[in-house]
Protein backbone atom coordinates (compact mmCIF):
# COMPACT_ATOMS: atom_id res chain seq x y z
CA UNK A 1 0.00 0.00 0.00
CA UNK A 2 2.60 2.58 1.11
CA UNK A 3 6.33 1.96 0.73
CA UNK A 4 9.54 3.72 1.72
CA UNK A 5 12.36 3.06 -0.73
CA UNK A 6 15.86 3.74 0.67
CA UNK A 7 14.78 7.02 2.29
CA UNK A 8 17.58 9.34 3.34
CA UNK A 9 17.28 12.84 4.75
CA UNK A 10 20.20 15.13 5.50
CA UNK A 11 20.27 18.51 7.19
CA UNK A 12 23.63 19.96 6.20
CA UNK A 13 26.25 17.50 7.40
CA UNK A 14 23.82 15.74 9.74
CA UNK A 15 22.05 12.62 8.47
CA UNK A 16 18.71 12.30 10.27
CA UNK A 17 17.50 9.26 8.28
CA UNK A 18 19.86 6.91 6.45
CA UNK A 19 18.59 4.42 3.85
CA UNK A 20 15.31 3.43 5.47
CA UNK A 21 13.11 0.96 3.55
CA UNK A 22 9.88 -0.73 4.58
CA UNK A 23 6.38 -1.41 3.29
CA UNK A 24 2.92 -1.41 4.86
CA UNK A 25 0.29 -3.82 3.54
CA UNK A 26 -3.38 -3.01 3.24
CA UNK A 27 -5.20 -3.27 6.57
CA UNK A 28 -1.97 -3.56 8.58
CA UNK A 29 -1.29 -1.69 11.82
CA UNK A 30 2.44 -1.02 12.19
CA UNK A 31 4.11 0.69 15.13
CA UNK A 32 7.24 2.85 15.10
CA UNK A 33 9.43 2.97 18.20
CA UNK A 34 12.68 4.73 18.90
CA UNK A 35 14.44 7.08 21.32
CA UNK A 36 14.32 10.84 20.82
CA UNK A 37 16.37 11.80 17.76
CA UNK A 38 16.11 8.36 16.20
CA UNK A 39 14.58 9.71 12.95
CA UNK A 40 10.94 8.71 13.51
CA UNK A 41 9.36 12.12 12.99
CA UNK A 42 11.57 12.91 10.01
CA UNK A 43 10.56 9.61 8.41
CA UNK A 44 6.88 10.33 9.07
CA UNK A 45 7.16 13.78 7.50
CA UNK A 46 8.66 12.24 4.38
CA UNK A 47 5.96 9.55 4.24
CA UNK A 48 3.22 12.19 4.45
CA UNK A 49 4.75 14.42 1.79
CA UNK A 50 5.60 17.30 4.12
CA UNK A 51 9.37 16.87 3.76
CA UNK A 52 11.12 15.75 0.57
CA UNK A 53 13.84 13.12 1.02
CA UNK A 54 17.45 13.90 0.16
CA UNK A 55 17.38 10.61 -1.73
CA UNK A 56 14.99 7.67 -2.07
CA UNK A 57 11.25 7.82 -2.64
CA UNK A 58 7.84 7.17 -1.12
CA UNK A 59 5.14 5.40 -3.09
CA UNK A 60 1.46 4.99 -2.29
CA UNK A 61 -0.37 2.48 -4.43
CA UNK A 62 2.66 2.52 -6.74
CA UNK A 63 2.58 6.32 -7.20
CA UNK A 64 5.58 8.42 -6.23
CA UNK A 65 4.44 11.11 -3.77
CA UNK A 66 7.19 13.52 -4.84
CA UNK A 67 6.98 13.17 -8.61
CA UNK A 68 4.91 16.36 -8.98
CA UNK A 69 2.51 14.64 -11.37
CA UNK A 70 -1.31 14.62 -11.09
CA UNK A 71 -0.97 11.00 -9.95
CA UNK A 72 1.13 12.16 -6.99
CA UNK A 73 -1.53 14.69 -5.96
CA UNK A 74 -4.22 12.03 -6.23
CA UNK A 75 -2.12 9.64 -4.13
CA UNK A 76 -1.69 12.22 -1.37
CA UNK A 77 -5.47 12.45 -1.04
CA UNK A 78 -5.36 8.87 0.25
CA UNK A 79 -3.27 9.94 3.26
CA UNK A 80 -4.54 11.02 6.66
CA UNK A 81 -2.05 12.51 9.11
CA UNK A 82 -2.22 13.34 12.80
CA UNK A 83 0.99 15.14 13.84
CA UNK A 84 2.23 15.09 17.42
CA UNK A 85 1.52 18.82 17.75
CA UNK A 86 -1.89 19.32 16.18
CA UNK A 87 -2.30 22.64 14.34
CA UNK A 88 -5.80 23.91 15.10
CA UNK A 89 -7.59 27.26 14.89
CA UNK A 90 -8.40 28.04 18.54
CA UNK A 91 -10.98 30.70 17.68
CA UNK A 92 -13.12 28.28 15.62
CA UNK A 93 -15.79 25.94 16.94
CA UNK A 94 -15.16 22.20 16.59
CA UNK A 95 -17.87 21.64 13.98
CA UNK A 96 -16.83 24.77 12.07
CA UNK A 97 -13.19 23.71 11.97
CA UNK A 98 -13.96 20.18 10.79
CA UNK A 99 -16.27 21.52 8.05
CA UNK A 100 -13.43 23.77 6.91
CA UNK A 101 -11.01 20.82 6.91
CA UNK A 102 -13.50 18.77 4.90
CA UNK A 103 -13.73 21.50 2.25
CA UNK A 104 -9.95 21.62 2.04
CA UNK A 105 -10.03 17.87 1.40
CA UNK A 106 -12.38 18.48 -1.53
CA UNK A 107 -15.56 16.98 -0.07
CA UNK A 108 -18.90 18.29 -1.34
CA UNK A 109 -21.73 19.43 0.93
CA UNK A 110 -23.48 16.08 1.02
CA UNK A 111 -20.27 14.23 1.84
CA UNK A 112 -19.37 16.83 4.48
CA UNK A 113 -22.63 16.33 6.35
CA UNK A 114 -22.19 12.57 6.34
CA UNK A 115 -18.49 12.42 7.15
CA UNK A 116 -18.64 15.19 9.77
CA UNK A 117 -21.28 13.37 11.82
CA UNK A 118 -19.34 10.11 11.62
CA UNK A 119 -16.04 11.73 12.63
CA UNK A 120 -17.61 13.55 15.60
CA UNK A 121 -19.20 10.35 16.86
CA UNK A 122 -16.19 8.09 16.31
CA UNK A 123 -13.80 10.52 18.03
CA UNK A 124 -16.16 11.15 20.98
CA UNK A 125 -16.69 14.82 20.11
CA UNK A 126 -20.47 15.05 19.75
CA UNK A 127 -20.87 16.71 23.15
CA UNK A 128 -18.43 19.54 22.29
CA UNK A 129 -19.24 20.00 18.61
CA UNK A 130 -20.29 23.65 19.11
CA UNK A 131 -17.57 24.52 21.61
CA UNK A 132 -14.69 26.91 20.77
CA UNK A 133 -11.51 24.87 20.25
CA UNK A 134 -9.42 27.22 22.39
CA UNK A 135 -11.54 26.33 25.45
CA UNK A 136 -11.01 22.58 25.07
CA UNK A 137 -8.62 20.46 27.10
CA UNK A 138 -5.51 19.02 25.44
CA UNK A 139 -7.18 15.63 25.19
CA UNK A 140 -10.19 17.02 23.36
CA UNK A 141 -7.97 19.01 21.00
CA UNK A 142 -6.10 15.80 20.21
CA UNK A 143 -9.39 14.14 19.29
CA UNK A 144 -10.32 17.09 17.07
CA UNK A 145 -7.04 16.52 15.21
CA UNK A 146 -7.81 12.81 14.83
CA UNK A 147 -11.30 13.60 13.53
CA UNK A 148 -9.72 15.90 10.94
CA UNK A 149 -7.34 13.14 9.85
CA UNK A 150 -10.14 10.64 9.13
CA UNK A 151 -12.71 13.05 7.62
CA UNK A 152 -11.93 12.21 4.00
CA UNK A 153 -11.77 8.44 4.69
CA UNK A 154 -8.13 7.99 3.59
CA UNK A 155 -6.69 4.59 2.74
CA UNK A 156 -3.58 5.22 4.86
CA UNK A 157 -3.55 6.83 8.31
CA UNK A 158 -0.33 8.00 9.95
CA UNK A 159 -0.73 8.87 13.62
CA UNK A 160 2.06 10.48 15.66
CA UNK A 161 1.41 10.09 19.42
CA UNK A 162 -2.41 9.89 19.05
CA UNK A 163 -3.14 9.35 22.77
CA UNK A 164 -0.85 12.05 24.20
CA UNK A 165 -2.64 14.17 26.79
CA UNK A 166 -5.64 11.87 27.16
CA UNK A 167 -6.95 10.53 30.43
CA UNK A 168 -7.10 6.73 30.96
CA UNK A 169 -10.76 6.46 29.92
CA UNK A 170 -10.15 8.46 26.74
CA UNK A 171 -7.03 6.41 25.95
CA UNK A 172 -9.07 3.19 26.05
CA UNK A 173 -11.69 4.73 23.74
CA UNK A 174 -9.12 6.01 21.24
CA UNK A 175 -7.33 2.65 21.23
CA UNK A 176 -10.61 0.97 20.34
CA UNK A 177 -11.06 3.52 17.56
CA UNK A 178 -7.55 2.78 16.25
CA UNK A 179 -8.34 -0.95 16.22
CA UNK A 180 -11.54 -0.22 14.29
CA UNK A 181 -9.70 2.04 11.83
CA UNK A 182 -7.13 -0.71 11.30
CA UNK A 183 -9.85 -3.01 9.94
CA UNK A 184 -10.40 -0.74 6.92
CA UNK A 185 -7.25 1.39 6.73
CA UNK A 186 -3.53 0.85 6.56
CA UNK A 187 -2.25 2.46 9.75
CA UNK A 188 1.18 3.61 10.93
CA UNK A 189 1.39 4.49 14.62
CA UNK A 190 4.28 6.27 16.30
CA UNK A 191 4.18 6.35 20.09
CA UNK A 192 6.35 6.35 23.20
CA UNK A 193 3.81 4.19 25.06
CA UNK A 194 5.30 0.72 24.58
CA UNK A 195 2.27 -1.26 25.87
CA UNK A 196 0.17 0.63 23.35
CA UNK A 197 2.24 -0.73 20.47
CA UNK A 198 2.03 -4.25 21.89
CA UNK A 199 -1.76 -3.98 22.22
CA UNK A 200 -2.45 -2.48 18.80
CA UNK A 201 0.29 -3.38 16.33
CA UNK A 202 0.93 -6.59 14.47
CA UNK A 203 4.37 -5.40 13.41
CA UNK A 204 6.94 -3.08 14.96
CA UNK A 205 9.76 -1.01 13.44
CA UNK A 206 12.45 0.03 15.94
CA UNK A 207 14.47 3.07 14.89
CA UNK A 208 17.82 4.23 16.24
CA UNK A 209 20.28 6.74 14.81
CA UNK A 210 18.29 7.18 11.61
CA UNK A 211 18.08 3.47 10.78
CA UNK A 212 15.74 0.56 11.38
CA UNK A 213 17.56 -1.69 13.85
CA UNK A 214 14.80 -4.29 14.20
CA UNK A 215 11.54 -5.21 12.50
CA UNK A 216 8.90 -7.84 13.15
CA UNK A 217 6.00 -8.79 15.36
CA UNK A 218 6.52 -8.48 19.13
CA UNK A 219 6.83 -12.27 19.32
CA UNK A 220 9.41 -12.38 16.53
CA UNK A 221 11.44 -9.68 18.27
CA UNK A 222 11.31 -11.65 21.52
CA UNK A 223 12.80 -14.65 19.73
CA UNK A 224 15.79 -12.53 18.74
CA UNK A 225 16.73 -11.87 22.36
CA UNK A 226 19.51 -14.09 23.56
CA UNK A 227 19.60 -15.04 27.23
CA UNK A 228 16.29 -13.38 28.07
CA UNK A 229 14.74 -13.86 31.50
CA UNK A 230 12.54 -16.86 30.82
CA UNK A 231 11.53 -18.39 34.16
CA UNK A 232 10.87 -17.21 37.70
CA UNK A 233 11.06 -19.82 40.47
CA UNK A 234 10.36 -19.52 44.19
CA UNK A 235 10.72 -21.83 47.18
CA UNK A 236 9.08 -21.64 50.59
CA UNK A 237 12.45 -21.09 52.27
CA UNK A 238 16.02 -20.71 51.02
CA UNK A 239 18.50 -23.57 51.30
CA UNK A 240 22.26 -23.78 51.07
CA UNK A 241 23.52 -24.32 47.53
CA UNK A 242 20.13 -23.54 45.99
CA UNK A 243 21.43 -21.04 43.42
CA UNK A 244 24.28 -23.36 42.38
CA UNK A 245 21.87 -26.27 41.92
CA UNK A 246 19.54 -24.15 39.76
CA UNK A 247 22.49 -23.07 37.61
CA UNK A 248 23.23 -26.74 36.82
CA UNK A 249 19.80 -27.32 35.24
CA UNK A 250 20.09 -27.86 31.48
CA UNK A 251 19.35 -24.69 29.51
CA UNK A 252 19.80 -22.28 32.43
CA UNK A 253 22.40 -19.65 31.53
CA UNK A 254 22.32 -17.51 34.66
CA UNK A 255 20.60 -17.35 38.05
CA UNK A 256 19.64 -14.03 39.64
CA UNK A 257 18.49 -14.19 43.28
CA UNK A 258 15.65 -11.87 44.28
CA UNK A 259 17.25 -9.53 46.82
CA UNK A 260 13.88 -8.71 48.40
CA UNK A 261 12.51 -12.26 48.66
CA UNK A 262 14.81 -15.01 49.90
CA UNK A 263 14.30 -18.29 48.06
CA UNK A 264 13.14 -16.67 44.82
CA UNK A 265 15.15 -16.51 41.61
CA UNK A 266 14.97 -15.23 38.03
CA UNK A 267 16.55 -17.57 35.50
CA UNK A 268 18.03 -16.56 32.17
CA UNK A 269 17.58 -19.44 29.75
CA UNK A 270 18.84 -20.40 26.32
CA UNK A 271 16.45 -19.51 23.47
CA UNK A 272 13.81 -22.17 22.93
CA UNK A 273 14.53 -23.96 26.24
CA UNK A 274 11.80 -24.44 28.85
CA UNK A 275 13.43 -25.82 32.03
CA UNK A 276 10.30 -25.88 34.19
CA UNK A 277 9.90 -29.69 34.21
CA UNK A 278 13.56 -30.14 35.21
CA UNK A 279 13.15 -27.49 37.92
CA UNK A 280 10.13 -29.31 39.31
CA UNK A 281 12.07 -32.60 39.45
CA UNK A 282 14.97 -30.82 41.16
CA UNK A 283 12.64 -29.45 43.83
CA UNK A 284 11.22 -32.95 44.48
CA UNK A 285 14.69 -34.51 44.68
CA UNK A 286 15.94 -31.86 47.15
CA UNK A 287 12.67 -31.76 49.14
CA UNK A 288 12.34 -28.05 48.45
CA UNK A 289 8.76 -26.75 48.71
CA UNK A 290 7.99 -25.07 45.41
CA UNK A 291 5.68 -22.04 45.68
CA UNK A 292 6.27 -20.38 42.31
CA UNK A 293 7.24 -21.63 38.85
CA UNK A 294 6.32 -19.45 35.90
CA UNK A 295 7.63 -18.68 32.46
CA UNK A 296 8.04 -15.03 31.58
CA UNK A 297 7.96 -13.26 28.25
CA UNK A 298 10.21 -10.32 27.58
CA UNK A 299 8.17 -7.14 27.42
CA UNK A 300 8.39 -4.82 24.43
CA UNK A 301 10.24 -2.43 26.73
CA UNK A 302 12.91 -5.11 27.33
CA UNK A 303 13.22 -5.68 23.60
CA UNK A 304 13.44 -1.98 22.83
CA UNK A 305 16.09 -1.25 25.45
CA UNK A 306 18.27 -4.25 24.55
CA UNK A 307 18.15 -3.69 20.80
CA UNK A 308 18.83 0.04 20.99
CA UNK A 309 21.58 -0.42 23.58
CA UNK A 310 23.19 -3.17 21.48
CA UNK A 311 23.03 -1.04 18.32
CA UNK A 312 24.66 1.92 20.04
CA UNK A 313 27.34 -0.26 21.62
CA UNK A 314 28.17 -1.75 18.21
CA UNK A 315 28.35 1.75 16.70
CA UNK A 316 30.71 2.91 19.45
CA UNK A 317 32.94 -0.14 18.96
CA UNK A 318 33.05 0.44 15.20
CA UNK A 319 33.91 4.12 15.74
CA UNK A 320 36.69 3.12 18.14
CA UNK A 321 38.11 0.65 15.64
CA UNK A 322 38.12 3.29 12.89
CA UNK A 323 39.89 5.73 15.21
CA UNK A 324 42.55 3.14 16.09
CA UNK A 325 43.01 2.27 12.44
CA UNK A 326 43.51 5.94 11.66
CA UNK A 327 46.13 6.30 14.38
CA UNK A 328 47.96 3.17 13.15
CA UNK A 329 48.08 4.54 9.62
FENBEL-V670315 format. One line per field, one symbol per residue. phi: phi as a letter, one per 20 degrees, with the letter a starting at -180 (. if undefined). burial: 1 if it has 16 or more other C-alpha atoms within 10 Angstrom, else 0. A space follows every 10 residues. Layout:
phi: ???
burial: ???
This chain:
phi: .ccddlfccd cmeeeeccme cacdefmedd ddcrfgnfof fffffffene cfffbnbccc mndffdfneg fffffffedc cdffdfecef eeegffffff gffffnfeff ffgfffffff ffeldgfcfd efgfeeffff fffffffffd gelffcdcdd lfdfneegff gfffffffgf fffccecdcd beeffffffd debcddeblm ceeabqfgff fffffemffd bdcccgbfcf mffffffefg neebcdfefe cfndbddecf gnddefffff fffffeleee dbbbecdfff fgfgffffff ffffffffff fffffffff
burial: 1111111110 0000011101 1001011111 1111000111 1111111110 0110011111 0011110000 0110110011 1111010100 0111111110 1100001000 0100110111 0111100110 1110000111 1111111111 1111111111 1111010001 1001100110 1100111111 1101011101 1011111111 1111101100 1100100111 1111100000 0110011000 1111101000 0011111111 1001110010 0110000101 0010000101 0011001100 1000000000 000000000
